[in-house]
Amino acid sequence: MKKFVSLSFFLLIYFLFYPLNGCAAEEFEIKHADNLEADKQQISIKGNIVIKYKDAVIEAPEGKVETDEDGKPTTAIFTGRAKIKLKDRKIEADKIKVFLNEQSIKAEGNVISELKDKKSTPITIASDSQDLYWNGEDANATGNIRTTYGDTVISSDTAKIVYKNKKPYQAFFTGEKRKANLEQPNNLISAKQFIFDINTQDIKAENEVKGIIWPHKEKTKEEQLPINITSDELFINQTDSTITAKSAPPRLINLSYEGTIGRSNEGVLLREKGSGKPKKLIFKGNADVKQEDKQLTSEEIVFNIEEKKLFSNTKDNTRPKTTFFKKTVNKQ
């Protein structure tokens, strides 16, 4: 049989006799609710719910607290577009479950969460569901994920935020049903997985990588032609704006830019510091580069972007091979 009790009387009696998991009674405090009813299995709360638990504030239109055989609360479930605000994170969802013994949170349905890096820059994750822990352990998201961090947007099937010293320092984005996608002002990249270093903002793409890179960072996409790359992996260094693509032998990277098409074990785009102006494309290991009038094969080939010239660097006794193509003149 359900009992309807006044909120103040319930709080006084309930938390005196059933402190949470051995913790102090004030750690789980119902600050406000319009209606409350209780039986042996659960406590139902409705209307403008505000609950304080540890360092968090929970708000929801409706909720319930499930209890064990001894009447101690085990799970709190909040519905109707619930919100939790923690010291360094906040989360909003159609349903939020708080597992009190495990000290974990599961959010389901149109989930939007926000956490901050060491510079307090927000990282926003939208997904179908998310799991996180109160003590700052790893957080996981699944289903239709869209992560926004500054000017970087990543779409994926799963995401994992790895914490170190209770601060987020690395993120893994994985494509399972389809490849994950990364979009930046000068980069469009798809891959099976992205690894994002939150401290340095360096990005590594792995497995079946396809990239479109607009090489001049200070120009719009409409003002320049892109570099197209396919490779096993690709690394974006934010410090010096270098982009490195690699493939494990016998596979080779494929790179094309304007009239230059190259294959090699590794390819590097070098930019000028500050201006972001592209300087060179470097093909390393089993390099084979073609242009309209010639083909160059060598251990390492450098394409000077400004001068549109190819030249070879050799570190062993392998002599580079150059083939020139004779242009055909149409006689009228």
N, C-alpha and C positions, 0 to 999 in steps of 0.2 A: 504493500500500500504506500502511495506517495504521500509525502508530507510537505506542506507549504509553510515556510518559515520566514520570519523577517530576516533580512540580510545581515543586519548587525548582530542579532542573536546567533545566527548560523555561524558567522565568522568567529565569534567569540568561543562558542562551544567546539566547533569542528577543528579549528587549528590548535586549540589547547590539547585536545586528545589525539589528533592525528597529524603530527608534524611530518613533513615530507622527507622520507628516506633518511631519517635521522638528522635532518637539517633543522635549523631554527625555524619556528613557526612562521615568522614574518617573511620568509623567503618566497612564499606563494600567497599573494594577497589580492583578494578581489576588491578593487578600489571602487567599482561601480557596476551595477546591473539593475535593470528594471524589474525583472522577475527571477526567482530562484526556487527550485523544488528539488527534493532529494529523496532517494530510497537507498536500500542497502547496496545496490549495484552502481549507481551513478548519481551525479549532481547535474541538473540541467539549469543552464543560465540563459536568459534572453534579454535583449534590449540594451544597446549602448554599453556593451561589456568593456571594462577596462581592468586588466589584471597586471600586477607587478610581480615578476618572478626573476630572482637574481638581479642581473643588470639589464633586464629587458622589460619593455612595456608591450602588452598584447591588447589589441583592440579588435572587436568583432561584433556583428549583430546577434550572433547566436553561438552557443557552445555547450559542451558537457564535459564533465570530469568523471572518468571511469575509475572504479576502485576495485581492490582485491578482496579476498575473503575476510580480511581483517578491517576492511573499510578504509584502507590507506589508498590514496590516489596513485594511479599508475600511468594513465594517459589522459591528456586534455585535448579535445577536438573542437576546433573553431571553424565555423562555416559562414557563408554569406559575404565573401570578400574580406577575409581576415588579414590583419597586419601584425607583424612583430618587428619591433625596433630594438636592436641591441646596440652596444657601445660602438662597434665598428661596422655593423651590417644592418640592413633592413630588408624585409621580405613581405610580399603581398601575394595572396592566392585565393582561389575559391574555397579551398579547404586547407587548414594547417593542423597537423597533429604534433603534439609535444609529448615525447616519451620520457617521463620523469625519471625513471630508474636508469635508462640508458643515456640520459642527458642529450637527446638528439631531437631533431625537428624534421618532419617530412611535409612538404608543401605540394599540393596537387591542383591542377586546373588553372591555366593562364597565369603562371607564376612569373613574377618580376622581382628580382632581388638586386640589391646594390651593395657592393663592398668597396673599400678604398685602399689604394696602395700607400706606400710610406710617405708620399707627397700629398695624400688626401685626394688624389684624382679618382673619380668614381669609375667603377667597372660595373656595368649593368648587364644582367643576364636574364633573358626572357626564355621560358621553356614550358613544357607540359608538366614536369615535376622536378623537384629539387630536394636533396637531403643534405643536412649540415649538422654540426655538433656544437654544443654550447661552449666547449673548452678550446675552440679554434683549431680543431682537426680538419682534415680534408673535407671539401664540399663537392657534391656530385649533382649533375643535372642531366636529364634525359628528355628526348623528344622535341623536335622543332626548335632547336636552340638558336638564338640570335644574341651574340655577345657584342657589346659596344664598349670600347675603351679608347677615349680620345677620338682620333680620326681612323681608328681600326675597327672594322666590323667583321665578325666571323660567324658563319652559319655552319652548324654541325648537328649530328645525331646525339652525341654525348659530350659532356664536358666535365673535367675534374680540376678543381682548384686545390693546389697543394700548399699547405701552410708550413711555415718555419718560424719558430719562436712566436707563434700566435699571429703571424702576419702572412698574407698571401704572397708567395714568391714565384710560383710557377703554375701555368695552366696548360692542360692537355685537351685538345679538341679533336674528336674522332668522327669520321664518316663511316657508317656501317651500311645503311641502305643505299646511300649515295655519298659521293666524296664531299668532304668539308670544303668550304670556300672562304677565302679571305679577301677583303676589299680595303684598299687604302687609296689615297689620292693618286699615287703613281703605280700601284700594283693591283693586279687581279690574279689570284692564284687559287688553284684547286689541288687537293691532295687527300690521301686517306687520313692523315693526321697532321696537326699543327702543334708545336710546342712553343709556348710564349713565356719568355722570362719577364716577369712583372717588374723586377728591379731595373734591368737594362733595356727592356722593351725589344730585345732581339727576338727574332722569329725563325723557327726551323720548320720546314715543311717536309714530310716524309711519305714515300710510296706513291707512285704514279702521279708525279708532280707535273702540272701544266701551269705555266705562268705567262702573263702579259705584263711587261715592264715598260713604263714610259721613262726613259733614262734621265731626262733633265728635270730635276726636282722643282725648279722654279718656273717651269712652263706648264701650261695646261695640256691636257690630252689632245686638244684640237690643234695645238701649235707644233706637234711633233709626231713622228712615227714611233711605234712601239717595238720592243724586243720580244720575240716569242721564244719560249724555252720549254722543253720537256726534259725531265731528268728523274733520277731516283730520289734525290733530296735537293733542297734549296735553303740557303741560309741568308737572312737579311740582318746585317750588322747596323744597328742604329747609330753607333758612335761615329763611324766614318762613311756610312751610306753604301758600303760595299755589298754586293749581292754575289753569292757563290753557289753554283749549281754543280752537283756531282752525280755520277752513276758508277755502279760497281762493274768492273770488267767481267764479261766482254761487252756489256751494254755501254753505250755512249750517250752523252747529252746531245741534244739537237738545239741549235741556237740560230735564229735568223734575225737580221736587222738591216733594213733597207735592201741593198743588193748583195749583202754578205751572208753566206750560209755556211755554218761550221758544225763539225762533230768532234768530240774529244771526251776524255775521261772527266775533265773538270773545265768549267767556264767561269770567268770572273768579270763582273762589271765594276770598274773603278771610276769614282767620281772625285771632283775637286772638293776639298774641304770648304765649307762655308757656302759657296755658290751652288753646290749640288750639280754642277755641270759635268756631263759624262766625258771621261778622258779616254779610256781604253776598254776594249774587250780582249780578254786573254784566254786562249784555248790551251789547256795543259794535258799532255799525255795522249798519244795517238791522235794528234790533231790533224784535221783535214778540213781546209777552208776554201770555199769557192766564191769567186766573183764572176762577173759577166765575161771578163777577158782572161781570167787565169784561175789556177787551182794550186794551192800550196799545201804540202804535206810535211810535217815536222814534229819533233818532240814538243815544241811550244811555239805557238803563233800569236802575235800581237796585232790587233787591229786598232790603229789610231783613228778615233772617231772623227776628230776635227779635220784631219788631213785625208781621211778616207784611204789610208795606205796600210798594206800588210807587210809585216816583216817577221823573220824567224829568229827565235832564241834557241840555241842548242847547248846542252850541258854535257853531252857525250860526243862520241865520234860519228854519230849518225848524221849524215849529210842531208839537209832538207831537199825536197824535190819540188820543183816549180814547173807547171805546165801552162803554156800560154795558148789561148784560143784565138785563131785568126778570124777576124770579122769578115763576114761575107758581104760583098757589095753587090747590090742588085743593079744590073745594067738595064737601062731603058732603051 
